[in-house]
Amino acid sequence: MTKTDQSFLQSLLRNVVREELATTKSQLKEELLEALRKMNEETFARYRDAVLTKMDAFIKEVRDFRDQQSGHQIQHNDLRSELNQLDAIHPQGHHANP
């Protein structure tokens, strides 16, 4: 084998190796990106579910509190009405003279 043949084979081998490395690199990159996408989706779904579950509990607490406040407001209005009636018949703490 002549030096020219050796140089040609070396050059050919280098080109084949470069092409194979580029193809392998591209394939690995795609596989890695797909694995990362899948991992991100799974992680996002897990955290999204946890956050939504906590938000559901929080919203229930807010609704319960709002319902309690509505009940307290009704009681407050009833007491205010009774006080107004008492004030009408007991102005300044004494019975009104008819």
N, C-alpha and C positions, 0 to 999 in steps of 0.2 A: 504494500500500500504506500503510495507516494504521499509526500507532505501536502500536496494539493488535495488529495483525496481525504486525508485526515482533517484538514482545515474545513473542507466541505462538510464532512460528517459531523464535526464539532459544531459548525454553524447550524446545520440542520437539526442536530440534537438540542441545541440551545433554543432554537425557535419552537420546536415541539414542546419542550419543557415550559417555556414562557406561555405558550398557548394553553397548555394543560393547567398551569398555575393560575392563569387568568380565569379560566373556566371554573376551576375549583374554588377560587376566591369568590367569584360571583355566586356560585351555588351556596357556599358557606354563608355569605352575606345574606342571601335570601332566606335561608333556613334560620339564621339567627334573628333576622327581623321578624319572621313569622312567629318564632318562639317568644320573642319579646311582646309582640302584639297579643298573642294568646295569654301570656302571663299578665299583661296590663289589663286585658278584658276581665280575666278571672279576679284579679285584685280589685279592680274597679267595681265589679259586681258584688264582691264580698263586702267592701266598704259601703257601697251604695245601699245594700240591704241592711247593714248595721245602722247607717244613718237614718234611713227611712223608718226602721223599727223604733229608733229613739225619738224621731220626730212624731210618729204616731202616738207614742206615750205622752210626749209633751203636749201635743194638740188635745189629747183627751183631758189632761190636767187643766189646760186653759179653758176648755169647754165646761168642765166641772166647776171651775172657779167662777166662770161667767154665770152659770146656772145658780150657784150659791149667791152671787152678787144680786141677781135678779130677785131671788127669794128675800134677801136682806132689804132690797129696795122696796119691795111690797110691804114688808113688816115696818120699815121706816115710814112709808106713806100712811099706813094704818095708824101708827103711833102719833104721827103729826096730826092726822085728822082727829084723833081722840083728844090730843092736847088743845087743838083749836076749839073743839066743843067745850072742853072744860074751861078754857079761857073765856069763852062766850058767857058761861054762867057764873064764873068766878073771876071777874076782872080784878086785877091787882090783889089776888088772893082772898077776896071777899065775895059773898053772894051779891049778885046785882039786885038792886031794888026795882021791883016792877012798877 
